Amino acid sequence: RELGEFAAFCYHQPFTKMAYKAHRHLLESQGHTADADAIEAAIGTTTTYNRTVGNSYTASLYLGLASLLDHADDLTDKALAMISYGSGSVAEFFSGTVTPGYREHLRTEANLAAISSRELLGYEHYRALHEATSPSDGAYHAMAEETRRPFRLAAVSGHKRIYESR
């Protein structure tokens, strides 16, 4: 596909400014003008949830997709580009076409409720969680309950994460 065929571009966006920089670079590298209005039209709606939530690491591409589907005009039969990358020099560019009837399956209210019900985490607690190391001996390690959300990391055993639903 040509870049102009995509209705929107969903980027991995640990911080939203990165998505804007990446799209500008993509356009310029393909000989397109990186007009600010065009960039906003292509990715602006994908940044709504990420701006509120902050860095969601691996989930940021899909949080951007959820934001786009929840907030954009009808995207039925439109092509969407997804650009995912990690540390180092690996990236993936893939696309999908939005299925007719998708709006009947959106979880917009549930998404907004989940975002608005977040709980404040103090800096010291955040640092402690961030600096904690994962067990590496293969033994069973129960994890402290850190959330009241529907799913939580319950343990690490045999070098695998064990999640539980509430």
DSSP file (Angstrom, degrees, kcal/mol; ACC not computed):
  #  RESIDUE AA STRUCTURE BP1 BP2  ACC     N-H-->O    O-->H-N    N-H-->O    O-->H-N    TCO  KAPPA ALPHA  PHI   PSI    X-CA   Y-CA   Z-CA
    1    1 A R              0   0    0      0, 0.0     2,-0.2     0, 0.0     5,-0.0   0.000 360.0 360.0 360.0 154.1    0.0    0.0    0.0
    2    2 A E    >   -     0   0    0      1,-0.1     3,-1.9     0, 0.0     4,-0.3  -0.647 360.0-113.3 -87.9 152.8    1.0    3.6   -0.5
    3    3 A L  G >  S+     0   0    0      1,-0.3     3,-1.6    -2,-0.2    -1,-0.1   0.855 114.9  61.9 -55.9 -37.2    1.1    5.8    2.7
    4    4 A G  G 3  S+     0   0    0      1,-0.3    -1,-0.3     3,-0.0     0, 0.0   0.622  91.3  67.9 -66.2 -12.7   -1.9    7.9    1.4
    5    5 A E  G <  S+     0   0    0     -3,-1.9    74,-0.6    73,-0.0     2,-0.4   0.609  81.3  91.7 -82.2 -12.1   -4.1    4.8    1.5
    6    6 A F  E <   -a   79   0A   0     -3,-1.6    74,-0.2    -4,-0.3     3,-0.1  -0.703  61.0-157.5 -89.9 133.2   -4.1    4.6    5.3
    7    7 A A  E    S-     0   0A   0     72,-3.1     2,-0.3    -2,-0.4    73,-0.2   0.782  78.1  -4.2 -74.9 -28.2   -6.8    6.4    7.2
    8    8 A A  E     -a   80   0A   0     71,-0.7    73,-2.5    35,-0.1     2,-0.5  -0.981  61.7-132.3-160.5 161.9   -4.6    6.5   10.3
    9    9 A F  E     -a   81   0A   0     33,-2.3     2,-0.6    -2,-0.3    73,-0.2  -0.987  14.0-160.1-125.8 121.5   -1.3    5.4   11.7
   10   10 A C  E     -a   82   0A   0     71,-3.4    73,-3.0    -2,-0.5     2,-0.3  -0.905  17.9-171.7-103.5 121.2   -1.0    3.8   15.2
   11   11 A Y  E     -a   83   0A   0     -2,-0.6     2,-0.4    71,-0.2    73,-0.2  -0.783  35.7-103.1-110.4 152.4    2.5    4.0   16.6
   12   12 A H        -     0   0    0     71,-1.9     3,-0.1    -2,-0.3    46,-0.1  -0.637  48.9-176.9 -60.2 125.2    4.2    2.5   19.6
   13   13 A Q        +     0   0    0     -2,-0.4    43,-0.3    44,-0.2     3,-0.2  -0.609  28.3 169.4-139.9  77.6    4.2    5.6   21.8
   14   14 A P  S    S+     0   0    0      0, 0.0     2,-0.3     0, 0.0    -1,-0.1   0.838  95.2  12.3 -55.7 -30.5    5.9    5.3   25.2
   15   15 A F  S >> S-     0   0    0     -3,-0.1     3,-1.5    40,-0.1     4,-0.6  -0.975  87.1-124.6-141.5 144.0    5.4    9.0   25.1
   16   16 A T  H >> S+     0   0    0     -2,-0.3     4,-1.5     1,-0.3     3,-0.7   0.776 105.0  65.3 -65.6 -28.8    3.1   10.7   22.5
   17   17 A K  H 3> S+     0   0    0      1,-0.2     4,-2.4     2,-0.2    -1,-0.3   0.838  94.8  62.7 -61.1 -29.9    5.7   13.1   21.2
   18   18 A M  H <> S+     0   0    0     -3,-1.5     4,-2.6     1,-0.2    -1,-0.2   0.880 100.0  52.6 -61.6 -38.2    7.6   10.0   19.9
   19   19 A A  H <X S+     0   0    0     -3,-0.7     4,-2.4    -4,-0.6    -1,-0.2   0.908 109.3  48.9 -64.5 -41.6    4.6    9.1   17.7
   20   20 A Y  H  X S+     0   0    0     -4,-1.5     4,-2.2     2,-0.2    -2,-0.2   0.918 113.2  46.7 -64.2 -43.2    4.6   12.6   16.1
   21   21 A K  H  X S+     0   0    0     -4,-2.4     4,-2.4     1,-0.2    -2,-0.2   0.911 112.5  50.5 -64.4 -42.4    8.4   12.5   15.5
   22   22 A A  H  X S+     0   0    0     -4,-2.6     4,-2.6     2,-0.2    -2,-0.2   0.907 111.2  47.5 -63.8 -42.0    8.1    9.0   14.0
   23   23 A H  H  X S+     0   0    0     -4,-2.4     4,-2.7     2,-0.2     5,-0.2   0.910 110.7  51.4 -68.5 -39.9    5.3   10.0   11.7
   24   24 A R  H  X S+     0   0    0     -4,-2.2     4,-2.6    -5,-0.2     5,-0.2   0.938 112.2  47.3 -58.6 -45.9    7.2   13.1   10.5
   25   25 A H  H  X S+     0   0    0     -4,-2.4     4,-2.7     2,-0.2    -2,-0.2   0.916 110.9  51.4 -63.2 -43.4   10.2   10.9    9.8
   26   26 A L  H  X S+     0   0    0     -4,-2.6     4,-1.0     2,-0.2     6,-0.2   0.944 112.2  46.3 -59.2 -48.6    8.1    8.3    7.9
   27   27 A L  H ><>S+     0   0    0     -4,-2.7     5,-2.9     1,-0.2     3,-0.8   0.947 115.2  45.2 -59.7 -49.6    6.6   11.0    5.7
   28   28 A E  H ><5S+     0   0    0     -4,-2.6     3,-1.5     1,-0.2    -1,-0.2   0.871 109.0  55.9 -64.5 -37.1    9.8   12.7    5.0
   29   29 A S  H 3<5S+     0   0    0     -4,-2.7    -1,-0.2     1,-0.3    -2,-0.2   0.725 109.5  48.0 -68.5 -19.6   11.7    9.5    4.3
   30   30 A Q  T <<5S-     0   0    0     -4,-1.0    -1,-0.3    -3,-0.8    -2,-0.2   0.212 123.9-101.5-104.7  13.4    9.0    8.6    1.7
   31   31 A G  T < 5S+     0   0    0     -3,-1.5     2,-0.2     1,-0.3    -3,-0.2   0.643  78.7 133.0  80.5  15.2    9.2   12.0    0.0
   32   32 A H      < -     0   0    0     -5,-2.9     2,-0.4    -6,-0.2    -1,-0.3  -0.655  63.0-106.9 -96.2 155.2    6.0   13.5    1.5
   33   33 A T        -     0   0    0     -2,-0.2     2,-1.4     1,-0.1    -1,-0.0  -0.670  24.0-138.2 -78.1 131.9    5.7   16.9    3.1
   34   34 A A        +     0   0    0     -2,-0.4     2,-0.2     4,-0.1    -1,-0.1  -0.504  32.1 178.6 -91.9  66.2    5.4   16.6    6.9
   35   35 A D     >  -     0   0    0     -2,-1.4     4,-2.4     1,-0.1     5,-0.2  -0.518  31.5-133.7 -71.3 131.9    2.7   19.2    7.3
   36   36 A A  H  > S+     0   0    0     -2,-0.2     4,-2.4     1,-0.2     5,-0.2   0.863 105.2  50.4 -57.3 -40.1    1.6   19.6   11.0
   37   37 A D  H  > S+     0   0    0      2,-0.2     4,-2.3     1,-0.2    -1,-0.2   0.894 110.9  48.8 -66.9 -39.4   -2.1   19.4   10.2
   38   38 A A  H  > S+     0   0    0      2,-0.2     4,-1.9     1,-0.2    -2,-0.2   0.891 111.1  50.3 -67.0 -39.0   -1.7   16.3    8.1
   39   39 A I  H  X S+     0   0    0     -4,-2.4     4,-2.1     2,-0.2     5,-0.5   0.936 110.9  49.0 -64.1 -45.3    0.3   14.6   10.9
   40   40 A E  H  X S+     0   0    0     -4,-2.4     4,-2.4     1,-0.2     5,-0.4   0.907 111.1  50.3 -60.1 -42.4   -2.3   15.6   13.5
   41   41 A A  H  < S+     0   0    0     -4,-2.3    -1,-0.2     1,-0.2     4,-0.2   0.856 113.4  46.7 -64.1 -34.6   -5.0   14.1   11.2
   42   42 A A  H  < S+     0   0    0     -4,-1.9   -33,-2.3    -5,-0.1    -2,-0.2   0.804 135.1   5.3 -79.5 -30.7   -3.1   10.9   10.8
   43   43 A I  H >X S+     0   0    0     -4,-2.1     3,-1.2   -35,-0.2     4,-0.6   0.561  96.4  98.0-132.0 -12.1   -2.2   10.2   14.4
   44   44 A G  G >< S+     0   0    0     -4,-2.4     3,-1.4    -5,-0.5     4,-0.3   0.871  87.6  49.3 -51.8 -46.6   -3.8   12.8   16.7
   45   45 A T  G >4 S+     0   0    0     -5,-0.4     3,-0.7     1,-0.3     4,-0.3   0.753 103.2  62.7 -67.6 -23.3   -6.8   10.6   17.7
   46   46 A T  G <4 S+     0   0    0     -3,-1.2     4,-0.4     1,-0.2    -1,-0.3   0.657  99.1  56.1 -74.5 -13.8   -4.4    7.7   18.5
   47   47 A T  G <X S+     0   0    0     -3,-1.4     4,-2.6    -4,-0.6     5,-0.2   0.526  78.3  93.2 -96.6  -5.4   -2.7    9.7   21.3
   48   48 A T  H <> S+     0   0    0     -3,-0.7     4,-1.1    -4,-0.3    -1,-0.1   0.932  93.4  35.2 -56.4 -54.4   -5.8   10.5   23.4
   49   49 A Y  H  > S+     0   0    0     -4,-0.3     4,-3.1    14,-0.2     3,-0.3   0.908 116.7  54.0 -69.7 -40.8   -5.6    7.5   25.8
   50   50 A N  H  > S+     0   0    0     -4,-0.4     4,-2.4     1,-0.2    -1,-0.2   0.859 104.0  56.3 -63.2 -34.2   -1.8    7.5   25.9
   51   51 A R  H  < S+     0   0    0     -4,-2.6    -1,-0.2     1,-0.2    -2,-0.2   0.873 115.5  38.5 -62.2 -35.8   -1.7   11.2   26.8
   52   52 A T  H  < S+     0   0    0     -4,-1.1    -2,-0.2    -3,-0.3    -1,-0.2   0.906 123.2  38.3 -81.0 -44.7   -3.9   10.4   29.8
   53   53 A V  H  < S-     0   0    0     -4,-3.1     2,-0.2     1,-0.2    -3,-0.2   0.860  94.4-151.1 -78.6 -37.4   -2.4    7.0   30.9
   54   54 A G     <  +     0   0    0     -4,-2.4     2,-0.4    -5,-0.3    -1,-0.2  -0.560  55.7   2.1  91.1-164.0    1.3    7.7   30.2
   55   55 A N        +     0   0    0     -2,-0.2     3,-0.1     1,-0.2   -40,-0.1  -0.396  54.4 168.8 -65.8 114.9    3.8    5.1   29.2
   56   56 A S    >   -     0   0    0     -2,-0.4     3,-1.9     1,-0.3    -1,-0.2   0.157  29.0-153.8-109.8  16.3    2.2    1.7   28.9
   57   57 A Y  G >  S+     0   0    0      1,-0.3     3,-1.8     2,-0.2     4,-0.3  -0.226  75.9  12.0  51.3-119.7    5.2    0.1   27.3
   58   58 A T  G >  S+     0   0    0      1,-0.3     3,-0.6     2,-0.1     4,-0.4   0.810 128.4  56.6 -59.3 -33.6    4.2   -2.8   25.1
   59   59 A A  G <> S+     0   0    0     -3,-1.9     4,-2.7     1,-0.2     5,-0.3   0.584  79.8  92.8 -75.5  -9.0    0.5   -1.9   25.2
   60   60 A S  H <> S+     0   0    0     -3,-1.8     4,-2.0     1,-0.2    -1,-0.2   0.841  83.0  51.4 -62.0 -35.5    1.0    1.6   23.9
   61   61 A L  H <> S+     0   0    0     -3,-0.6     4,-1.8    -4,-0.3    -1,-0.2   0.939 115.8  41.7 -62.2 -45.4    0.4    0.6   20.2
   62   62 A Y  H  > S+     0   0    0     -4,-0.4     4,-2.4     2,-0.2    -2,-0.2   0.787 111.0  55.1 -77.9 -27.3   -2.8   -1.1   21.1
   63   63 A L  H  X S+     0   0    0     -4,-2.7     4,-2.3     2,-0.2   -14,-0.2   0.877 108.5  51.0 -66.7 -37.4   -3.9    1.6   23.5
   64   64 A G  H  X S+     0   0    0     -4,-2.0     4,-2.4    -5,-0.3    -2,-0.2   0.891 109.4  49.7 -63.8 -40.8   -3.5    3.9   20.5
   65   65 A L  H  X S+     0   0    0     -4,-1.8     4,-2.8     2,-0.2     5,-0.2   0.926 110.9  49.2 -64.3 -45.1   -5.6    1.7   18.4
   66   66 A A  H  X S+     0   0    0     -4,-2.4     4,-2.4     1,-0.2    -2,-0.2   0.915 111.5  50.2 -60.2 -42.2   -8.3    1.6   21.0
   67   67 A S  H  X S+     0   0    0     -4,-2.3     4,-1.8   -21,-0.2     5,-0.2   0.918 111.1  48.8 -61.5 -44.6   -8.2    5.3   21.3
   68   68 A L  H  X S+     0   0    0     -4,-2.4     4,-2.7     1,-0.2     3,-0.3   0.954 113.5  45.3 -60.3 -51.4   -8.5    5.7   17.5
   69   69 A L  H  < S+     0   0    0     -4,-2.8    -1,-0.2     1,-0.2    -2,-0.2   0.862 115.5  48.0 -63.1 -35.7  -11.5    3.3   17.3
   70   70 A D  H  < S+     0   0    0     -4,-2.4    -1,-0.2    -5,-0.2    -2,-0.2   0.781 125.2  26.2 -74.4 -26.9  -13.2    5.0   20.2
   71   71 A H  H  < S+     0   0    0     -4,-1.8    -2,-0.2    -3,-0.3    -3,-0.2   0.631  97.9  90.8-116.6 -16.6  -12.7    8.6   19.0
   72   72 A A  S  < S-     0   0    0     -4,-2.7     3,-0.2    -5,-0.2    -4,-0.0  -0.357  79.0 -99.6 -82.2 161.1  -12.5    8.7   15.2
   73   73 A D  S    S-     0   0    0      1,-0.2    -1,-0.1    -2,-0.1    -2,-0.1  -0.156  75.7 -46.7 -62.5 173.3  -15.2    9.1   12.7
   74   74 A D        -     0   0    0      1,-0.2    -1,-0.2     2,-0.0    -5,-0.0  -0.200  54.8-177.7 -52.3 123.9  -16.4    5.9   11.1
   75   75 A L    >   +     0   0    0     -3,-0.2     3,-2.6    -6,-0.1    23,-0.4   0.212  23.7 151.2-108.1  11.9  -13.4    3.9    9.9
   76   76 A T  T 3  S-     0   0    0      1,-0.3    23,-0.2    21,-0.1     3,-0.1  -0.198  76.7  -0.2 -51.9 130.2  -15.4    1.0    8.3
   77   77 A D  T 3  S+     0   0    0     21,-2.6     2,-0.3     1,-0.2    -1,-0.3   0.583 101.6 134.2  64.9  13.7  -13.4   -0.6    5.5
   78   78 A K    <   -     0   0    0     -3,-2.6    20,-2.4    20,-0.1     2,-0.3  -0.704  56.7-121.7 -93.4 145.4  -10.5    1.9    6.0
   79   79 A A  E     -aB   6  97A   0    -74,-0.6   -72,-3.1    -2,-0.3   -71,-0.7  -0.682  25.8-163.6 -84.8 136.8   -6.9    0.7    6.2
   80   80 A L  E     -aB   8  96A   0     16,-3.1    16,-1.9    -2,-0.3     2,-0.4  -0.955   9.0-142.4-119.8 140.1   -4.9    1.4    9.3
   81   81 A A  E     -aB   9  95A   0    -73,-2.5   -71,-3.4    -2,-0.4     2,-0.4  -0.839  11.2-162.5-101.0 140.0   -1.2    1.2    9.7
   82   82 A M  E     -aB  10  94A   0     12,-3.4    12,-2.5    -2,-0.4     2,-0.5  -0.987   3.9-171.0-122.3 129.8    0.5   -0.1   12.8
   83   83 A I  E     +aB  11  93A   0    -73,-3.0   -71,-1.9    -2,-0.4     2,-0.4  -0.965   9.8 174.2-126.1 116.3    4.1    0.6   13.6
   84   84 A S  E     + B   0  92A   0      8,-2.8     8,-3.4    -2,-0.5     2,-0.3  -0.941   2.9 163.2-123.9 141.4    5.7   -1.2   16.5
   85   85 A Y  E     - B   0  91A   0     -2,-0.4     6,-0.2     6,-0.3     2,-0.2  -0.983  14.0-163.2-152.1 160.9    9.3   -1.1   17.6
   86   86 A G        -     0   0    0      4,-1.6     4,-0.2    -2,-0.3     2,-0.1  -0.553  47.8 -49.3-128.7-165.5   11.4   -2.0   20.6
   87   87 A S  S    S+     0   0    0     -2,-0.2     3,-0.4     2,-0.1     2,-0.3  -0.391 108.9  21.6 -68.5 152.1   14.8   -1.2   21.8
   88   88 A G  S    S-     0   0    0      1,-0.2     0, 0.0    -3,-0.1     0, 0.0  -0.657 119.0 -46.1  90.3-147.7   17.6   -1.8   19.3
   89   89 A S  S    S+     0   0    0     -2,-0.3     2,-0.4    -4,-0.0    -1,-0.2   0.007  94.2 113.9-117.7  28.6   16.9   -1.8   15.6
   90   90 A V        +     0   0    0     -3,-0.4    -4,-1.6    -4,-0.2     2,-0.3  -0.855  32.6 157.6-105.8 134.8   13.8   -4.0   15.2
   91   91 A A  E     -B   85   0A   0     -2,-0.4     2,-0.4    -6,-0.2    -6,-0.3  -0.980  24.8-148.9-148.0 157.7   10.5   -2.6   14.0
   92   92 A E  E     -B   84   0A   0     -8,-3.4    -8,-2.8    -2,-0.3     2,-0.5  -0.998   4.6-168.9-130.8 137.7    7.3   -3.9   12.5
   93   93 A F  E     +B   83   0A   0     -2,-0.4     2,-0.3   -10,-0.2   -10,-0.2  -0.986  25.3 154.3-121.7 115.8    5.0   -2.2   10.1
   94   94 A F  E     -B   82   0A   0    -12,-2.5   -12,-3.4    -2,-0.5     2,-0.3  -0.906  22.9-151.3-137.6 167.3    1.7   -4.0    9.5
   95   95 A S  E     -B   81   0A   0     -2,-0.3     2,-0.3   -14,-0.2   -14,-0.2  -0.888   8.2-171.9-137.7 166.1   -1.7   -3.0    8.5
   96   96 A G  E     -B   80   0A   0    -16,-1.9   -16,-3.1    -2,-0.3     2,-0.5  -0.971  21.8-125.8-151.7 162.0   -5.4   -4.0    8.9
   97   97 A T  E     -B   79   0A   0     -2,-0.3     2,-0.3   -18,-0.2   -18,-0.2  -0.954  31.5-115.9-115.5 132.9   -8.7   -3.1    7.5
   98   98 A V        -     0   0    0    -20,-2.4   -21,-2.6    -2,-0.5   -20,-0.1  -0.501  31.8-127.6 -73.4 128.8  -11.5   -2.1    9.9
   99   99 A T    >   -     0   0    0     -2,-0.3     3,-1.6   -23,-0.2   -24,-0.1  -0.491  24.9-102.6 -78.1 139.1  -14.4   -4.5    9.7
  100  100 A P  T 3  S+     0   0    0      0, 0.0    -1,-0.1     0, 0.0     0, 0.0  -0.344 108.9  29.2 -56.9 142.0  -18.0   -3.3    9.1
  101  101 A G  T >  S+     0   0    0     -3,-0.1     3,-1.4     3,-0.0     4,-0.3   0.485  77.2 131.4  86.1   3.7  -20.0   -3.3   12.4
  102  102 A Y  G X   +     0   0    0     -3,-1.6     3,-2.0     1,-0.3     4,-0.3   0.835  62.4  66.2 -59.4 -32.4  -16.9   -2.7   14.5
  103  103 A R  G >  S+     0   0    0      1,-0.3     3,-0.9     2,-0.2    -1,-0.3   0.790  90.4  64.3 -62.5 -26.7  -18.7    0.1   16.4
  104  104 A E  G <  S+     0   0    0     -3,-1.4    -1,-0.3     1,-0.2    -2,-0.2   0.675 106.5  44.8 -68.1 -15.8  -21.1   -2.4   17.9
  105  105 A H  G <  S+     0   0    0     -3,-2.0    -1,-0.2    -4,-0.3    -2,-0.2   0.353  83.3 121.9-111.4   3.1  -18.2   -4.0   19.7
  106  106 A L    <   -     0   0    0     -3,-0.9     3,-0.1    -4,-0.3    -3,-0.0  -0.324  48.9-155.7 -66.6 151.9  -16.4   -1.0   21.0
  107  107 A R     >  +     0   0    0      1,-0.1     4,-3.1   -41,-0.1     5,-0.2  -0.244  41.6 141.6-118.2  41.0  -15.8   -0.7   24.8
  108  108 A T  H  > S+     0   0    0      1,-0.2     4,-2.8     2,-0.2     5,-0.2   0.900  72.2  45.8 -54.8 -49.9  -15.6    3.1   24.9
  109  109 A E  H  > S+     0   0    0      1,-0.2     4,-2.4     2,-0.2    -1,-0.2   0.914 115.3  47.4 -62.3 -42.3  -17.5    3.5   28.1
  110  110 A A  H  > S+     0   0    0      2,-0.2     4,-2.5     1,-0.2    -2,-0.2   0.892 112.3  50.4 -66.0 -39.2  -15.5    0.7   29.8
  111  111 A N  H  X S+     0   0    0     -4,-3.1     4,-2.2     2,-0.2    -2,-0.2   0.942 112.8  45.4 -63.0 -47.3  -12.2    2.1   28.5
  112  112 A L  H  X S+     0   0    0     -4,-2.8     4,-2.5    -5,-0.2    -2,-0.2   0.881 112.8  51.3 -64.4 -37.8  -13.0    5.6   29.8
  113  113 A A  H  X S+     0   0    0     -4,-2.4     4,-1.4    -5,-0.2    -1,-0.2   0.911 109.8  49.6 -65.2 -41.9  -14.2    4.2   33.2
  114  114 A A  H  < S+     0   0    0     -4,-2.5    -2,-0.2     1,-0.2    -1,-0.2   0.907 113.3  46.7 -63.4 -41.3  -11.0    2.2   33.6
  115  115 A I  H >< S+     0   0    0     -4,-2.2     3,-1.1     1,-0.2    -2,-0.2   0.917 113.5  47.3 -67.2 -42.7   -8.9    5.3   32.8
  116  116 A S  H 3< S+     0   0    0     -4,-2.5    -1,-0.2     1,-0.2    -2,-0.2   0.685 106.8  58.4 -75.4 -15.9  -10.9    7.5   35.2
  117  117 A S  T 3< S+     0   0    0     -4,-1.4    -1,-0.2    -5,-0.2    -2,-0.2   0.296  75.5 130.8 -96.5  10.9  -10.8    5.0   38.0
  118  118 A R    <   -     0   0    0     -3,-1.1     2,-0.4    -4,-0.1    -3,-0.0  -0.242  53.6-129.6 -60.7 153.7   -7.0    4.8   38.2
  119  119 A E        -     0   0    0      1,-0.0     2,-0.1     0, 0.0    -1,-0.1  -0.877  21.1-108.1-110.3 140.3   -5.4    5.2   41.6
  120  120 A L        -     0   0    0     -2,-0.4     2,-0.5     1,-0.0    -1,-0.0  -0.411  29.2-157.8 -65.6 135.3   -2.6    7.6   42.4
  121  121 A L        -     0   0    0     -2,-0.1    -1,-0.0     4,-0.0     5,-0.0  -0.977  17.5-126.8-117.7 121.6    0.7    5.9   43.1
  122  122 A G     >  -     0   0    0     -2,-0.5     4,-2.6     1,-0.1     5,-0.2  -0.239  21.6-112.6 -67.1 156.8    3.2    7.9   45.1
  123  123 A Y  H  > S+     0   0    0      1,-0.2     4,-2.9     2,-0.2     5,-0.2   0.901 114.3  50.2 -58.3 -46.8    6.7    8.4   43.8
  124  124 A E  H  > S+     0   0    0      1,-0.2     4,-2.2     2,-0.2    -1,-0.2   0.902 112.5  47.2 -63.0 -40.8    8.5    6.3   46.4
  125  125 A H  H  > S+     0   0    0      2,-0.2     4,-2.4     1,-0.2    -1,-0.2   0.920 112.0  51.0 -66.0 -43.2    6.1    3.4   45.8
  126  126 A Y  H  X S+     0   0    0     -4,-2.6     4,-3.0     1,-0.2    -2,-0.2   0.940 110.2  49.3 -57.9 -47.8    6.6    3.7   42.0
  127  127 A R  H  X S+     0   0    0     -4,-2.9     4,-2.5     1,-0.2    -1,-0.2   0.903 109.5  52.0 -60.3 -41.6   10.4    3.7   42.4
  128  128 A A  H  X S+     0   0    0     -4,-2.2     4,-0.8    -5,-0.2    -1,-0.2   0.922 113.7  43.6 -61.8 -43.4   10.2    0.6   44.6
  129  129 A L  H >< S+     0   0    0     -4,-2.4     3,-0.5     1,-0.2    -2,-0.2   0.918 114.7  50.1 -66.2 -42.8    8.1   -1.2   42.0
  130  130 A H  H 3< S+     0   0    0     -4,-3.0    -2,-0.2     1,-0.2    -1,-0.2   0.860 114.2  43.5 -64.9 -37.1   10.3    0.1   39.1
  131  131 A E  H 3< S+     0   0    0     -4,-2.5    -1,-0.2    -5,-0.2    -2,-0.2   0.528  87.1 113.8 -89.3  -6.5   13.5   -1.0   40.7
  132  132 A A    <<  -     0   0    0     -4,-0.8     2,-0.3    -3,-0.5    -3,-0.0  -0.363  61.1-136.2 -65.2 143.7   12.3   -4.4   41.9
  133  133 A T        -     0   0    0     -2,-0.0    -1,-0.1     1,-0.0    -2,-0.1  -0.773  15.6-116.6-101.3 148.4   14.0   -7.3   40.2
  134  134 A S        -     0   0    0     -2,-0.3    -1,-0.0     1,-0.1    22,-0.0  -0.570  39.4 -97.5 -79.5 144.6   12.2  -10.4   39.0
  135  135 A P        -     0   0    0      0, 0.0    -1,-0.1     0, 0.0     6,-0.1  -0.341  38.8-177.5 -59.4 142.1   13.0  -13.7   40.6
  136  136 A S        +     0   0    0      1,-0.1    -2,-0.0    -3,-0.1     0, 0.0   0.301  59.9  84.7-126.5   7.9   15.5  -15.6   38.5
  137  137 A D  S    S-     0   0    0      2,-0.1     3,-0.1     1,-0.0    -1,-0.1   0.507  93.7-120.4 -92.9  -2.4   15.9  -18.9   40.4
  138  138 A G  S    S+     0   0    0      1,-0.3    20,-2.0    -3,-0.0    22,-0.1   0.350  71.2 126.9  83.7  -8.0   12.9  -20.7   38.9
  139  139 A A  S    S-     0   0    0     18,-0.2     2,-0.4     1,-0.1    20,-0.3  -0.223  72.1 -85.8 -76.7 171.4   11.3  -21.2   42.3
  140  140 A Y        -     0   0    0     17,-0.2     2,-0.4    -3,-0.1    17,-0.2  -0.670  46.5-178.7 -80.4 128.3    7.7  -20.2   43.1
  141  141 A H  E     -C  156   0B   0     15,-2.5    15,-2.1    -2,-0.4     2,-0.2  -0.945  17.2-146.2-131.0 110.6    7.5  -16.5   44.2
  142  142 A A  E     -C  155   0B   0     -2,-0.4     2,-0.4    13,-0.2    13,-0.3  -0.495  19.6-136.4 -71.1 144.8    4.1  -15.1   45.2
  143  143 A M        -     0   0    0     11,-3.0    -1,-0.0    -2,-0.2     3,-0.0  -0.818  19.1-106.3-106.2 144.2    3.7  -11.4   44.4
  144  144 A A        -     0   0    0     -2,-0.4     2,-0.8     1,-0.1     9,-0.1  -0.324  39.6-104.3 -63.0 147.1    2.2   -8.8   46.6
  145  145 A E        +     0   0    0      1,-0.2    -1,-0.1     7,-0.1     9,-0.1  -0.671  49.7 163.5 -77.3 112.7   -1.3   -7.6   45.7
  146  146 A E        +     0   0    0     -2,-0.8     2,-0.3     7,-0.2    -1,-0.2   0.453  55.8  40.4-108.5  -5.2   -0.7   -4.2   44.1
  147  147 A T        -     0   0    0      2,-0.1    -1,-0.1     1,-0.1     5,-0.0  -0.969  51.1-152.3-145.5 156.2   -4.0   -3.7   42.3
  148  148 A R        +     0   0    0     -2,-0.3     4,-0.1    -3,-0.1    -1,-0.1   0.124  63.8 122.9-108.4  16.7   -7.7   -4.1   42.6
  149  149 A R  S    S-     0   0    0      2,-0.2    -2,-0.1     1,-0.1    17,-0.0  -0.153  82.1 -95.1 -72.8 171.8   -8.1   -4.4   38.8
  150  150 A P  S    S+     0   0    0      0, 0.0    16,-2.5     0, 0.0     2,-0.3   0.759 108.1  32.4 -63.9 -25.5   -9.6   -7.5   37.1
  151  151 A F  E     + D   0 165B   0     14,-0.2     2,-0.3    15,-0.1    14,-0.2  -0.966  67.9 176.2-132.3 148.5   -6.2   -9.2   36.5
  152  152 A R  E     - D   0 164B   0     12,-2.1    12,-2.3    -2,-0.3     2,-0.8  -0.991  40.3-103.1-148.4 156.0   -3.0   -9.2   38.5
  153  153 A L  E     + D   0 163B   0     -2,-0.3    10,-0.2    10,-0.2    -7,-0.2  -0.726  41.9 174.9 -76.9 112.9    0.4  -10.7   38.5
  154  154 A A  E     -     0   0B   0      8,-2.6   -11,-3.0    -2,-0.8     2,-0.3   0.797  53.4 -20.1 -94.0 -33.0    0.0  -13.3   41.2
  155  155 A A  E     -CD 142 162B   0      7,-1.7     7,-3.1   -13,-0.3     2,-0.4  -0.986  46.1-128.3-165.2 166.8    3.3  -15.2   41.1
  156  156 A V  E     +CD 141 161B   0    -15,-2.1   -15,-2.5    -2,-0.3     2,-0.3  -0.999  36.1 163.2-126.1 127.7    6.4  -16.1   39.2
  157  157 A S  E >   + D   0 160B   0      3,-2.5     3,-1.5    -2,-0.4   -18,-0.2  -0.990  63.6   2.6-148.2 134.4    7.3  -19.8   38.9
  158  158 A G  T 3  S-     0   0    0    -20,-2.0   -19,-0.1    -2,-0.3     3,-0.1   0.855 129.0 -60.7  58.5  34.3    9.6  -21.7   36.6
  159  159 A H  T 3  S+     0   0    0    -20,-0.3     2,-0.4     1,-0.2    -1,-0.3   0.693 115.6 114.9  65.4  21.1   10.6  -18.4   35.1
  160  160 A K  E <   -D  157   0B   0     -3,-1.5    -3,-2.5   -22,-0.1     2,-0.3  -0.942  67.1-122.8-122.1 144.0    7.0  -17.8   34.0
  161  161 A R  E     -D  156   0B   0     -2,-0.4     2,-0.5    -5,-0.2    -5,-0.2  -0.664  21.8-154.8 -82.0 137.7    4.5  -15.1   35.1
  162  162 A I  E     -D  155   0B   0     -7,-3.1    -8,-2.6    -2,-0.3    -7,-1.7  -0.967  11.3-168.6-116.9 119.7    1.3  -16.4   36.6
  163  163 A Y  E     -D  153   0B   0     -2,-0.5     2,-0.4   -10,-0.2   -10,-0.2  -0.759   1.6-162.3-106.0 153.0   -1.7  -14.1   36.4
  164  164 A E  E     -D  152   0B   0    -12,-2.3   -12,-2.1    -2,-0.3     2,-0.3  -0.973  13.8-132.2-132.8 150.5   -5.0  -14.4   38.1
  165  165 A S  E      D  151   0B   0     -2,-0.4   -14,-0.2   -14,-0.2   -16,-0.0  -0.700 360.0 360.0 -96.1 154.9   -8.4  -12.9   37.6
  166  166 A R              0   0    0    -16,-2.5   -15,-0.1    -2,-0.3    -1,-0.1   0.409 360.0 360.0 -99.9 360.0  -10.3  -11.4   40.4
